[in-house]
Each structure stands twice: as C-alpha cells, then as structure tokens.
C-alpha cells in the first residue's frame, strides 16, 4: 500500500521535475544570503504552481513596525475582511480597470468622432414615411410597425455631442468597454405632436441612419453597426469601433436624444397615454367612447432620452471625492455579470447599480470614506433586505406636486426605482422575477461573505453562475413567436401597444406570475433569461422580436415541497373555489380529506421519487398550455434527462430510491433482531451497515433475489448453490456488509491471532442463533457470516473495539509500548470506524437533501462509464458529492440530480487539487479554527499527502479515502474527461432543438487504449446495467421475488467472473499494463501498456516476470514477452473472453492513434513498437 | 523488443548460466513463455527444504501454472521430490506461520519462482540440458489446468466453509492459547517480587504496588499534566513586558498572514485567476 502510494507520488514528482529542482536550489539560496532567500520565495510559487509554507526569520517577524506599515495593517483590518481579500480585490480591479494608456487612445478616438459629427450634411425635409432619400445600403434601425405615421423629418447637425455614462465616471470595466455618446437632435427637427405614436422614435432612427450613412463613408472606423440599447427594440444606437488592433478596445455607442426643453415632462406621466390604439391597430377612425389606456413603458423610454445628461451630472457629483464608489461599482458590475443579470432587456445594468450606490449615499447608508468592498457589502445588504417590487424607492428630493407619486409608478411598473428628476423609472423593463433573483443572490452573497470558512471573493466575484448549473430545472421556450398567441390569449393588447409590439417583453411578466402562482411554495425562485438581441450591420434590417432565439427559465426548488403530489385548494363552498378551478382547469377535482373537509384539489400521478421530481414539469406544461396556449412541443424541459442511466429495469421503474428504502427497511429489521438475539456470549452493542446502498449511494441498489435451482449446481453438504459453467452466469448478488460491534469484556484475548479465532467463533454462533431463532439461511466463514434475508444477502462482520489498538502495538527494545499504524490496523479502522461513520452521516444528508442520492449515483455511474471506477474509491466520490451539498456556495444545494451532476463535473475540473484541501464538513463538526489548521497543515506537508486531499471532521489530516487511489495520472485523466463531458453535456442541454442524446457523456472514448478485450455477455452478470442497455440479455437463474418457492440453499453471492478476471489480470500484469473496465455492465476491458516496462532492462533474477531475453547489442537484456502476454489474457479469461481471441483483441498501433488525435493521459505514453 | 524473427528459434536466448525452457498451456497457444532454470547454489545453504545439488531454480513461472503441473513438467527429467513456489527468489521463510485452512490465507500472485527438488542429484543436470523442440505443455488430458470460468467456479466452491471444521480448528487454537496465557501468568506470579541475580525487582501492573504502565500514551499524559500545572501557575498580562510581548506577537501574526496572502496572490496571478470571465 505504502509502496504503491509512493510510486504514485514518484511519478508526480517526475512530471514536476523542473519545479522540484528549483525548490532545492531555493533551499540552498536561503542559506547563502538574505537576498537570495527573498528572490527564492517570490519565484517559487510561479514556477511549480504549488504553495510553499512561508518562512520568516525572527528578525523579520519582530522588527519594530513603521508607521506606514501599522496604518496599512490597521486599514486592512477595518476596511476589509482580511488582508487576503484586500489583495484579491486590488488584483481584480487591476484586471478589469481600463489602463491610462488605453484611455488616451479612446479619448483621441472620441475627439475624431466629435469633429466628424459636426460635418454631417443637412437633408431636405420629407415625410417620415418617405425614406427614399436614404441610400439602399443603409436601413432604418427600427421595426416600423405599423409603418404609417404623420410628420416630417429632416436632418440637421447635432446641437451638441456629449460623452455620458460610465466612461467619465471611471466605472466602466473590461472586457466590453462602452463609451456612451449623446447626440442632441436640434429642436428644429421636432414638431408638435412628435411624442405620439412613435413619431419621435422614427425620427430618432432616421437621424441615426443618416449619421451612419455619412460615417460609413469615412475610413476611420473598424466597424459601424446598429444595436438596441439594453436590447430594447425602441432604442436603437449606433456602434462605432476604431480601426485596426484597437477594434476590440472600445465600442462607442451613439445615442440620439432630443434637445432639452422641447417636450413637456408632464405629458409622460405613467398614467398618460401617448400611443393611440387606432393607430396601432391601423384602424381608420378611433372607436367612439373608447378610453385610451396609459402607456407607461412607452412614456418611460421617451423620458430616458431626455435625462441622459442630468444623470451624468448627478452621478459625477456623487462620485466626486468618493474613490470607494468607483471600486464598488466595478465590483458590483462583476458580481452582476457573473450572475448573468446585467445584459439584456430588463437587466440590472451597471448604470442602475451606480444609481443605487448614489441612493444609498443620499440615505447615508454609505459614507464617502468607505472602501469598494464596503460599498459592495452595503449595496448587497440593501438589496437583500429591500423588495423594490413591493415598495419602490426614489432619488427625487423635491415634493413637487406635478411629479407622479411612487404609487403611480408602482401601479404601472413591476419594479420601481425613480431617478433624481422624479420622472423616470430606472427599472421600468425589469420584471419582478428578475428583481427577486437579484435579491435572492444578494441575500445568498451576504451569507457567503459572512462565512469565514470560505473564500468569499472567489465565490462571489470569480465564479460564473450559468443558468444550467444554477437552477434545478431549466426549460426553454422555442420558438418565441408562440408568445404572440399567448399575448392574444391572455388579452394583453394594451400592454403590447405600450411595449411597441414586443410580445416577448409583454408576455414575460404575465407568464412568470402565472407559473409562480402555479408552482407556489415548490419553488424558491423562478427566473427567466433576459431577452437579448445581437448587433447588426447597417445594411441589414433590424432583428425581429423572434430573433432573440429562445427564452430560458430556471426553477430553484424548495426540497421539502417540490415533490408533493397534492395541491390542496379551498373548500368547495368557498368563493375562491371557482377561481382555483378556473386556474387549474380540468385537473382540479373535488376530494374529501382526512380532516373531513371537501376541497378542490389537484393530484399529480407519481409513484416513485423519479416521477415526483417531474411534477413541476407537468405543472409548467399544463399551465402554459391552458392559459397561454403554448403547446407542449414548444417547451423543451430539461430536468431529468440524465436519469435514464441510473434507471432500474425492475418494478417500480424509478431511479432506485425506492429500492434502497426496501434494502434499508430489511437492514433495520435485521439490526433489531441482532440486538435482541438471545444466547450470545457477549451482547451486540452496535450494528452499523457500511454498504453504499445503506447510505443511498449505490448506483444500482441490490434487488431481492430468489435463485432458481435449475440454473445452479447444488452443494447439499454445505447447503449452497454453485454457478454452472455452461449456463449464463447467475445474477450478481452483492453482499451488504454490516459491522456488529460486540461488547467489550475482560474475556477478550489481547492477542491479534486469538482475536481472529474468537471473532470466527462469534460468526459461527451468530449463524447458528439467527437460523435457530429467526430461520434465516446463514453461512458462516472465518471472516464473516452471510445472512440471506428477504432476498438480500447481508454480510455480518464482528468487530471488537480494541482490535485496531492491539494491531498497532509495538514494544520497543526498552519495553516501552508504542502505537504505530500498520497496514492491517488502518484497514480495520477504515472498515469498522470510518466507514460506519461516513455511512451514517451520508444517510442523514440524504434525509436533508433528497437529491443527494441521485447526484451521487449519477456521478458514480459516470466515473464507471469512463472505466475509471477502479481508479478511485466509492467513498471518495461520496464525499465529493457531499461537498456539493454541504458547501454549495455560491450556488444553493442542488435539488435535482441533473444540476448536482453538472456541478460535480465542474467541481472536478475547477478545484485546485494541488494547492487546496477539499474540506467536507459532515454534520458541521468543524469550526472556523479547524479550517485554518487543516489548510496550514496541508500546505506544510503537501508533498507527503495524496494527490486528491479530502478532509472530514473525523479524518482531518490523512484523507483516508484517497490515500491509495486515485494516482496522479488517474486524477489527471478524470479531470480531462470531466471537462470534455461537461462541455458535451452543456452543449446538449443548451440546445433545445437538438436531439438531446445526453448519453454521449457516458460513452468512453475507446481509441485511447492499446488493447481491447471483448467479453462474452453471457458471463457478465451485470450486463443489463450498461449505459446503452441491451434489448435483451440472458436468463440469470432468478425467480420472481413473489414466486411461491422456499429457498433452502444459499444463493451464489459476490460472484462476478469479470471482477475475478480483472483481479487476476492485475495481479499478473501489474508491471506491464493498466486495466480499465466499466463495472456496471461493460462489455470491454481496456488495456493500456505502461511504457516504462517496455524499455529493455538488464537481466535480474528477481525481475523476470513475464519477460524474455532479447539480444540488444552485446549485453543481454530482457523485454516483455508481449505475444505470450496477449495469449495469457485469453488463457486467464477462458470462457469469459469472447471466443476467437485473435479477432477480438484489437491492437491499436500508435501511428494509427496519432491520426485520431492526441492521447489524453498525461505522463503516460503509449507503447509504440513490437506489436505483431 | 520482441522481434518477430526470434520467436520461432527453437533454442531461445537465456541469460548466462540459465537455460530457457519454452512452455505453453495447450497446443492451441502459439507464443510460449520461457522458464529460466539453473541449479540452485547458495554459499551458506542451511535450508533443508532446498538441499544443494538436488535443487533447481525456476524463474518466470506463469500465474496459471500450479505446483503439481511444475512437478509433472520436470518429472520427465527424473523423479521430483518436492516443489516450492515463492513470490521472489531468496531464502524461504523458515519460521512458518501457523498453517491453517481458514486463517491468514496467503496467495502468491502473478509470475513466480519455484524451487524443484529432485530425488536424485544427477537429475538437475538433465533438467538444465533440457531443450525440447516443441514447447512443453502445462495442461494435459490427464490433469487439465483450470483457468477462466471453470477456475473461478471451483474457487467459489472452495471458499465455502464447513462450519464444523472451522469450529474444531478454532477450539483447538483457543485451547492452546489459553494454556499459553495461563502458563505465562503462572510464571509472572512466580517471579513477582523475586529479585534477579543482580538484585533487581521487576515491578508489574499486577503486584501490590503497581507501577505506571510503560506506554507511550501514559508518558504523554504525564507530560501533559506537568504542562498544565505550569500553565496554571503562570500569570498573564502581569508584567509590562508581557503586554509588549503580546502586541509584538499580534503584529508578527499579521505580518505572517500578510506574507502568506501575498504568496497566494502571486500564485493566483501566475495562474491568471483574476480574470473574472
């Protein structure tokens, strides 16, 4: 064991050889001189990428501090969480901030634009609808529906050109540097009723089109394009990018806005109407008596244009001598970007964030002394505690009677945040559910920031939260044009008019509120993606509403309610009952409940947990069909598409949770019986199951089995069945290990050999008593007793609590008794101490998080499908998955196996195994101080620890489950595969129209192996568990569990020929090759040669295993006898390896492999020549 | 590497002093394994199981070749007295572990070495000069070598235990063990308080005045107790220098943390960890 570990590490060292040498040199430098030491320390981490323990001399540590240093340390303590956080934030800001040099280049570019704009020629006056003066290659950047409007347009040079927005405030951040430039359209352009019926919008679009036409003639720009500001289709802007290598540097956005003072603000109150229905419907005359309903969104978008400059002035007033604001807003923008909240229609843009900071400053919740981190914290705190969709806020100070009140705004908009002028709602397009998401994230982020055990910076600012990995269930709406029908069905004509015909934006708030009501307390959060439009070239037509692609929705479940099958409504005679019936349609029915009430209720048919997890899907589909007329075919729901790989064939056809409950019930019964067993010499003090099924993490839980005698040979003498060679291999019955702790007593011998005998005696006695008192079939051996009960086989193993201690005893020559870990004692501790603890912890975890089981089993299934299941222990995977639930930040603990599995893959690929321990705080037993201690010890002794280090409360230092496995190479391969699988899966899941064959991630690439050994399915007992399940398999000698037969002979237990074969292969050819196999029904064993053993070696008596002599020059050397070894593969697996081996063992030559692309395994070269 | 031309040469290459004997399981297999044999010679041979002159050392015995099969293979050179199979060449384990059918089962895995002892010394030379034209067959009609499914089934059958036998074995062992313990105790009682020839008396846990147990844990406990006693007596923040010391310590801690953080940041910078997207 030790040797293997060392060997594994040895290879790791080889791969890092450069780094190690450096480290040694560094050690020497340290002794040589002070200067050298300094350099060494600074250089080391960058070179080999591994943290070294910091060593400071006493003189360095205790020298008297300077004033400067003291103040620095104090500031760090006061203004930041810790010095690490401060440094991290500084580095991040450095990364996203615009450099001074680049600013100069941008300024020069802006200057040129300014001069160009003043030279744009005038045009003669024409009707707005007469656009013939515009050349063919420039299209109007606005959807002109309906086309006809009154009014005349002519172009006049801008009255003013001003830079507005974040660029001047210094809050704009990379990678998309945008500079907003407001181009004031002179008053002369406008006519009296231009605020009506999009006339102003048409003029603005024409104005931009003309500018675009003029600028396109100049050679100054790399690209000239149109886009919608904030994806709002009523607000086109002109994008200008510089030429050459600066093209990616900056995008200048030209906003056309009206000269101030032309339009009266009072016309645009949220309660006023500015779009006439008759015009919108293209009816000739307005319907008599029809009152025109208010158009708040239209009005608001109009007003936005008029206040661009005043907003800038306001913000620059706030930002003056407030350096923390610049940092804070930049951090907020990063935070929003990571949550996909900042872009698209109705997003929480950086501008809103700046305004929010300004608001908090005016309310004295932020002071000008604060650091960027504190600004971030306070804003998050405010967001977390304030619901703007219920009570809006306003920056306006004046109590002017002419201004609309907050209540007016509240009535017209879902989210209200009024600007300083008191006229504009900054969050007009935001839906309540988007704000709820912001609020939820803020709340969650505050928790993360307050948690000292995690790296808040990393989680909040550096981790992206894509929709797929954040939400438990995700569904897509495609095509979105179906929403047009939905608008009609929901009677949203007026809203549609208000939004200028954008049916997506119109329908969204209504759909989300519909779903929110339907899903009720099942969901914690329901969100939708923000509709986004792309920019387009000036000679193309503007994108239509349907061009946003698809709309995605995410659901975050409350685990305790998500799977409930009943929706209880009001009592039948209540007035709300009709409402309930109308809401649920024909799904609603009258039911009598146990308390006697007769209520309206909706009951969803679901018998297994797998089906219950799909209830939200049924609700979504039903409600959208019923109320919005969206057919099922346009909803692509991805919630449980991955679960097919862990589905069991047996009834009920769930994903195995029910089967495991059955196992656990039987086990509980057994343990009760063990406690009460009469006639045992010592009593049983504890019974602890350790099989994965007893902690809900067995991929395919054992099923009750009843053997059919016809398929077995019967050994009468030992009351057991034996497999028959010519019949298919019997179905695999796993023995479930149960540890029986016996009472301590002075009678126990204190000698390890004697203890073994006593334990054997107990096994015999247990078997005897169990069969006497409970009539179980029992089969004792020296190391355990197998019990056949309810069709399961339990393997009882007696444990004595002092045995590990006794195994550790070493007596020194001086007669001192010492305790030293030995291989045997560690193994025993693992089995009787660590594993039962883990099992009970994870059993508890499953009760809290019902998705744990599914996630863990998907993860194990995937690892096994990649043929790596023998490369790392099951417990290690259990812990990895447990960490996803216990330390979910910045996400919430997964509530569906799918999202859990995606995060598992993501964890594998992103975790820095070299420099960080994975701490899994089972039962929250670890405290803050423990975390630091574990981390420090980890850094101090990194080289001696396993490549994958997992620390748990009862195993803080040694990572028992990853000690032997995985090796550095296996881990590396696992990470590479995880990355590839994650990419493939996300591609599949993000593509709502694709065929969604998610099993691609579960099919391993076979061309990676040197030799493939194909197996005969007849002898693979778990053949049916394969990823691509065979249509039919063999009869495996098992009766139905309800067959009226009494089993008198012990069934065949733990007999899997493939595992026997693998074991023999590994024992015999460990030096030459690695063997890979999917233990759940794989039909192929992959063999990878170890290149090192193929180097010719000098003859050594002790090293002639499987090798032969070869003449190489003068000296006799030995090489592997490849031919014979290949035949040995066949010999060892006689009956299992498919006949005609020569055809079945495929030899893949290296040159062939090269054509297919690079091999994935780092540090493992393929064996190149010498193949026949 | 194994050049294709080499495999059909009847007399295969062998390291100096050894003879290569090609073997294969059945006639069906085409590529043979080579047993490398030579006379077993050790300078100070005291092992009675491997008498000098009569013992043959066999290297590279395939994993599926059982002991009986080896003795059959070499019986063509002369009567074989015994065959000993080990994991690697070297002195045999003289102190044999208790032979038991149920406990401490050891299996030798993979390729092995064997010591074949002939009845007649001259036979060793015959074995060394063995150079069959055809590879020898390990499995024959009369005693077939079981591999694959057949072997695993028979292994499974063999793993079934007869409870009676197990019980009998446990009982005999425990009787012997109890007897041994009883004897030791009796001896200890006898020696209790009796000085040895130099006059030393052995203090045990059993006597009237039991001493401290001589274990590492007990030693540690005693040390710990001492430390606690000292800590109780100490006065904290009593003298001015103690105040100074704590402050200095605090700054030193902060400095150390700062250095660590700086290192961490440098590492992250190197890994470009500050690119948010």
Interface residues (C-beta under 8 A of the other chain):
Chain A: X41 X42 X45 X46 X49 X51 X52 X54 X56 X60 X61 X62 X65 X70 X73 X82 X83 X84 X87 X88 X91 X92 X94 X95 X96 X175 X334 X337 X338 X461 X462 X464 X715 X717 X718 X720 X722 X723 X724 X725 X729 X749 X751 X753 X754 X756 X757 X758 X760 X761 X764 X767 X779 X780 X781 X782 X815 X816 X817 X818 X819 X915 X1019 X1052 X1055 X1057 X1060 X1061 X1064 X1067 X1068 X1069 X1070 X1094 X1096 X1099 X1101 X1102 X1104 X1105 X1106 X1107 X1108 X1109 X1110 X1111 X1116 X1118 X1119 X1120 X1121 X1122 X1123 X1124 X1126 X1127 X1128 X1131 X1132 X1133 X1134 X1135 X1136 X1137 X1169 X1170 X1172
Chain B: X1 X2 X3 X4 X6 X7 X12 X13 X14 X15 X16 X20 X24 X25 X29 X30 X31 X32 X33 X34 X36 X59 X60 X62 X63 X64 X88 X89 X90 X98 X102 X103 X109 X110 X111 X147 X148 X149 X150 X151 X152 X153 X155 X156 X157 X159 X160 X161 X162 X163 X166 X167 X170 X173 X174 X177 X181 X213 X214 X215 X216 X217 X219 X248 X251 X252 X254 X255 X256 X257 X258 X259 X260 X261 X262 X263 X264 X265 X266 X267 X268 X269 X270 X271 X273 X274 X275 X276 X277
